[in-house]
Amino acid sequence: QGIRGVIRDHLGSWVLGFTEHIPLTDPLGAELQAMRKGLTLAVEHKLSPIEINCDFTEVIKMLSINNLRYDDIIDECTYLMTKLDITKVEHVFRSRIESLTS
């Protein structure tokens, strides 16, 4: 099982991407790990402002509520987000995201 993501500039051009093997988890856990990895890379590369596109609406909801199972990773994501100028966090259907990563 793995995660992947792409970071693009404001024109839609590829800036950097990642793939990473992760331990077996559920889809929500995998999506949260992908978000954490993308945010970490954005902070490391000083990429700001950024817009986050996610195809899993639960991930977006969880950024503002508590969830005992995922609190650590949610806390880490929200902390990383404070280090960035986040202009938007929105749900984007997977088919749209896949067309952006092609």
N, C-alpha and C positions, 0 to 999 in steps of 0.2 A: 504494500500500500504506500502511496506517496502523495505529495502535495506539489502544486506548481502555481506559478503566478507570473505576471508580466507587469512591469511598470513602464508607462508610456508618458511622453511629454504632452503639452497642451495641444499639439497638432496631431496626436495619435501615433507619433513615431516611437519605435522601441527604444527604451533607455537601458533597461536591464531586465533579466528574467531569472527565475529559479525553479529548480526541481529538487526534491529531497525525499528520501525514503523516511517514513515514520513508522513507529510501532502500530500494530493493529488497533484501530479505534473506530468509533461510529462516525457517520458523515459530519455531524455537527462538530465533533472534536477535531476532525481533519480540517474542516473549514476554518475553525478558530486558529489552528496551528499555521495554516496558510496565511491568514491575516496577520498573525504575529510575525511571521517570517518577512512578509512584505513590508510591514511597518518598521521592523528592525533594519532592513536594507535601506528604506527611505531615510531613516535617521542617520545611519552610517554614511550614506552618500550625500547627506544634506539636501535631499530632494524636497522642496517645499515651495509653494503650497501644493497640496495633493488632494485628489478626489478619490474616494474609495468606492469601487463597484464590486458588489457581492451578489451571488445568485442565491444565497440562502437567507431568507428574511429573518429567521430565528437568530442568526448571528448579529444582525443589525439591532434587533430588539434587545439581545443580551448585553449589548454594550452599555445599556442604561438600567439594567435590573440585576439583582443578585441571583446566582445559580450556584448552589453548593458544589456541584460536581465540577464546574468549570471556572469557579471564582478566581483561581490563580492566573489562568491564561487570560481571562477577561480583564483582570486588574492590570496585567502586563500590557495588554493591547491599549487600554485607556491611558496608561502612563505614557506609552510611546506616542499616542495621539497628542498628548499635551506638549510633546517636543516638536510637533509639526504644525504647520498651518493647514488644518483640514478644512477644505471649502465645502465638501459635500460627502455624505455617506448614503449611498442609495442601492436599492435592489435593482439588479439587471439580470434578465433571464439568461440562463446558461448559453443558449444559442447565440445571443448577442455577445456575450463574453468570448465565446469560442471564435466568433468572427473577428473580434478585436485582437485575439492572440494568433491568428493565422498570418 
